[in-house]
């Protein structure tokens, strides 16, 4: 039975542990380009010991962004900075991943600290907001155009243009339930997950809500974990648990009791980029540390090698001549 800091192999990749960084919108791009902020934000979580570092929702088309400041991957000019970030993440022994995204009816809106709802074209917004139907998300949001067959194909082609090699894992984030009567529910999600497994999806990221503006969601520690457990059990597919997972003991319990194969953490990583290192200490578990932290790393060693925390702390103290604080 695996634990939080046991490796996880999916296709040709092995994650050093099962603590994953969830996609977190940073609203800090210009024209979709990554910059130094993204380098530090994503890179620091890799240094902090995460097994997987996912980018924020990364738009496959300019109009697929939530806000004008969203990250993008709709042209090749976006690649060089992203490549630099990926290289750094991999040098730390973590694995970089990208959440490909389309905002749908939530597109062309303000970033949170500038208000909410639609943003004017004069301020960077756009008219081409598309959705399955011409229904706005909320009163203050743009009125979307209902997608035509050609529009659907355009979106599909945009996702395909960011296609992944078959040897790499494919995760899919779903809303497990809308939290409203008559909306999408966990029964449908479990069935969908089984079908997704048949076409090559490796892991379901089990989120919920977000599709209905005034849904009453019973938010609390681990409130979405049971979705991951049920989908994993009924669909026979790997899952990631998300939603107010904050403590190492809680995360370890989720993995040990086979509720999910990984924990995908967001807000706690904003509070503490080094959460995995702290968690390993609290759980008294070894964690793979970057070799540059070690005084006598074996020649030709991989970027991370497993060491226990006490050994690392002794090594650090010997190198720097200061006691561990």
C-alpha positions in Angstrom: 0.0 0.0 0.0 1.7 3.2 -1.1 2.3 6.3 1.0 2.5 10.0 0.2 6.2 9.9 -0.6 6.3 6.7 -2.6 6.9 7.2 -6.3 4.1 6.9 -8.9 4.8 5.6 -12.4 2.4 6.5 -15.2 3.3 5.5 -18.7 7.0 6.4 -19.2 7.2 8.9 -16.3 7.9 8.3 -12.6 6.9 11.0 -10.2 9.2 11.1 -7.1 6.2 11.5 -4.8 2.4 11.9 -4.9 2.3 15.6 -3.9 1.2 17.6 -7.0 0.9 21.3 -7.5 -2.5 22.2 -8.7 -3.0 24.7 -11.6 -3.4 28.1 -10.0 -4.2 31.2 -12.1 -1.6 33.9 -11.6 -3.1 36.6 -13.8 0.4 37.8 -14.5 0.9 37.3 -18.3 0.9 39.7 -21.1 -0.4 38.3 -24.4 -0.1 34.8 -23.0 3.7 34.9 -22.4 5.2 33.4 -19.3 7.7 35.6 -17.5 10.0 35.8 -14.4 7.0 35.6 -12.1 6.0 32.2 -13.5 9.6 31.1 -13.3 9.7 31.8 -9.6 6.2 30.7 -8.8 6.5 27.3 -10.6 10.2 26.8 -9.9 10.0 27.4 -6.2 7.4 24.6 -5.9 9.8 22.2 -7.6 12.6 23.2 -5.3 10.1 22.6 -2.5 9.8 18.9 -3.3 6.6 18.6 -5.3 6.4 15.5 -7.5 4.5 17.3 -10.3 4.2 21.1 -10.9 1.3 22.0 -13.2 1.0 25.4 -14.9 -2.1 27.5 -14.4 -4.9 27.0 -16.9 -3.0 27.7 -20.2 -5.2 29.0 -23.0 -5.2 27.2 -26.3 -6.5 30.2 -28.2 -6.4 34.0 -27.4 -10.1 34.0 -26.7 -9.8 30.9 -24.5 -8.3 33.0 -21.7 -10.3 33.8 -18.6 -8.6 37.3 -18.3 -6.2 39.2 -20.6 -3.5 38.3 -18.1 -3.8 34.5 -18.5 -1.0 32.2 -19.7 -1.2 31.0 -23.3 0.1 28.3 -25.6 -1.5 29.3 -28.9 1.6 30.2 -30.8 5.2 28.9 -30.9 6.6 32.2 -29.5 5.2 31.2 -26.1 7.5 28.2 -26.0 11.0 29.6 -25.1 10.2 30.9 -21.7 8.0 27.9 -20.9 10.9 25.7 -22.0 13.3 27.5 -19.6 10.8 27.0 -16.7 10.4 23.3 -17.6 14.1 22.8 -17.7 14.5 24.3 -14.2 11.7 22.2 -12.8 13.2 19.0 -14.2 16.6 19.9 -12.9 15.1 19.8 -9.4 13.8 16.3 -10.0 10.2 17.4 -10.2 8.1 16.9 -13.4 6.5 19.8 -15.2 2.9 19.6 -16.6 0.5 21.9 -18.3 -3.2 22.4 -17.9 -4.6 23.1 -21.4 -7.7 25.2 -21.0 -10.6 27.1 -22.6 -12.5 29.5 -20.5 -15.8 29.2 -22.4 -18.5 31.4 -21.1 -16.1 32.7 -18.4 -13.8 34.3 -20.9 -12.9 38.0 -21.3 -13.4 38.8 -17.6 -11.4 40.9 -15.0 -8.7 39.4 -12.8 -10.0 39.0 -9.3 -8.4 42.0 -7.6 -9.8 44.4 -10.3 -13.4 43.5 -9.8 -15.5 40.8 -11.5 -17.4 40.2 -14.6 -16.8 41.3 -18.2 -13.8 43.5 -19.1 -14.1 46.1 -21.9 -12.3 45.7 -25.2 -10.6 49.0 -24.4 -9.1 47.4 -21.4 -8.0 44.2 -23.2 -11.2 42.2 -23.5 -12.6 40.6 -26.6 -15.9 40.0 -28.3 -15.3 36.3 -29.3 -16.6 34.6 -26.2 -18.0 31.1 -27.1 -19.9 28.5 -25.2 -22.2 25.5 -25.9 -25.2 27.9 -25.7 -25.8 31.6 -25.7 -26.2 31.8 -21.9 -23.9 34.0 -19.8 -22.3 32.6 -16.7 -23.8 35.4 -14.6 -25.4 38.8 -15.2 -22.1 40.6 -15.2 -20.4 38.2 -17.5 -20.2 38.5 -21.3 -23.0 37.1 -23.5 -21.3 34.1 -25.3 -21.9 33.0 -28.9 -23.3 29.5 -29.2 -20.7 27.3 -30.8 -21.3 26.2 -34.4 -19.9 23.0 -35.8 -17.0 25.0 -37.3 -16.5 26.6 -33.9 -16.3 23.3 -32.2 -13.8 22.0 -34.7 -11.7 25.1 -34.1 -11.5 24.5 -30.4 -10.8 20.8 -30.9 -8.0 21.7 -33.3 -6.5 24.2 -30.9 -6.3 21.5 -28.2 -4.8 19.1 -30.7 -2.2 21.6 -31.7 -0.9 21.3 -28.1 -0.9 17.5 -28.3 1.2 15.4 -26.0 3.5 12.4 -26.9 1.9 9.0 -26.3 4.5 8.1 -23.8 3.5 11.0 -21.5 0.6 10.8 -18.9 -2.7 12.5 -19.7 -4.7 13.9 -16.9 -8.2 15.4 -17.2 -9.8 17.7 -14.6 -13.5 17.4 -14.3 -16.2 19.0 -12.2 -17.5 15.9 -10.4 -20.8 17.6 -9.5 -22.4 21.0 -10.1 -23.8 20.9 -6.5 -27.3 21.8 -7.8 -30.4 19.8 -8.4 -30.7 18.8 -12.0 -27.1 19.5 -12.8 -24.2 17.3 -13.5 -23.5 14.8 -10.7 -21.1 12.2 -9.4 -23.0 9.3 -11.0 -22.4 10.8 -14.4 -18.8 11.6 -13.6 -18.1 8.0 -12.6 -19.6 6.8 -15.9 -17.7 9.4 -17.9 -14.4 8.5 -16.2 -14.8 4.9 -17.3 -15.2 6.0 -20.9 -12.3 8.4 -20.6 -10.1 5.6 -19.5 -10.9 3.6 -22.6 -9.7 6.4 -24.8 -6.4 6.9 -23.0 -6.9 9.3 -20.0 -4.6 8.1 -17.2 -5.8 10.1 -14.2 -8.9 12.1 -13.3 -8.4 15.3 -11.3 -11.6 15.3 -9.3 -12.7 18.9 -8.7 -16.3 20.1 -8.5 -18.5 23.2 -8.9 -17.7 26.2 -10.9 -20.4 25.9 -13.5 -23.2 27.5 -11.6 -22.6 30.8 -10.0 -24.7 30.4 -6.8 -24.4 26.7 -6.0 -24.3 25.9 -2.3 -21.1 24.0 -1.8 -20.4 22.4 1.6 -16.8 23.5 1.7 -14.6 21.9 4.4 -11.3 19.9 4.8 -11.2 17.2 2.1 -14.8 18.0 0.9 -14.1 16.7 -2.6 -12.0 13.6 -1.7 -15.0 11.2 -1.8 -15.4 12.1 -5.5 -11.9 10.9 -6.2 -12.5 7.7 -4.1 -15.7 6.8 -5.9 -14.4 7.5 -9.4 -11.2 5.5 -8.7 -13.2 2.5 -7.4 -16.0 2.5 -10.0 -14.1 3.5 -13.1 -10.9 1.7 -12.2 -8.8 4.8 -13.1 -6.2 6.7 -11.2 -7.5 9.8 -9.5 -6.2 13.0 -7.9 -7.9 14.4 -4.8 -8.3 18.2 -4.5 -10.0 20.6 -2.2 -8.8 22.0 1.2 -6.1 19.3 1.7 -3.8 21.2 4.1 -2.1 18.9 6.6 0.5 16.1 6.0 -1.5 13.6 8.0 -4.6 14.3 6.0 -2.7 13.9 2.7 -1.0 10.7 3.9 -4.4 9.3 5.0 -5.9 9.9 1.6 -3.1 8.0 -0.2 -2.8 5.2 2.4 -6.5 4.4 2.4 -6.5 4.4 -1.4 -9.0 7.2 -1.8 -6.8 8.7 -4.5 -3.4 8.1 -6.2 -2.1 11.7 -5.6 -3.1 14.8 -3.7 -3.3 17.9 -5.9 -2.7 20.9 -3.7 -3.3 24.6 -4.5 -3.8 27.1 -1.6 -1.5 25.4 0.8 1.3 25.7 -1.8 0.6 29.4 -2.0 1.1 29.6 1.7 4.2 27.3 1.7 6.1 26.5 -1.5 8.1 24.0 0.5 5.1 22.1 1.8 6.3 18.6 0.7 9.6 19.1 2.7 7.7 20.1 5.8 5.2 17.2 5.3 8.1 14.7 5.0 9.5 16.0 8.2 6.2 15.8 10.1 5.6 12.3 8.8 9.2 11.2 9.3 9.5 10.1 5.7 12.4 10.3 3.4 12.1 12.7 0.4 14.2 13.0 -2.7 16.3 16.2 -2.4 18.0 18.1 -5.3 21.6 16.9 -5.4 23.0 20.4 -5.3 21.8 20.5 -1.7 24.1 17.5 -0.8 27.8 17.9 -0.2 28.9 14.6 -1.7 26.4 13.7 -4.4 27.4 10.6 -6.3 28.9 11.3 -9.7 26.3 11.1 -12.4 23.5 11.1 -9.9 20.0 11.9 -11.0 18.8 15.5 -10.1 17.1 14.1 -7.0 18.3 11.3 -4.7 16.5 10.0 -1.6 17.9 11.1 1.7 16.3 11.3 5.2 15.8 14.7 6.7 18.2 14.2 9.6 21.0 13.3 7.3 20.3 16.3 5.1 20.1 18.7 8.1 23.5 17.4 9.4 24.9 17.9 5.9 23.5 21.4 5.7 24.9 22.4 9.1 28.3 21.0 8.2 28.4 23.0 4.9 27.1 26.3 6.2 28.3 26.2 9.8 25.0 27.2 11.2 22.5 25.2 13.3 19.2 24.3 11.7 16.7 27.0 12.8 
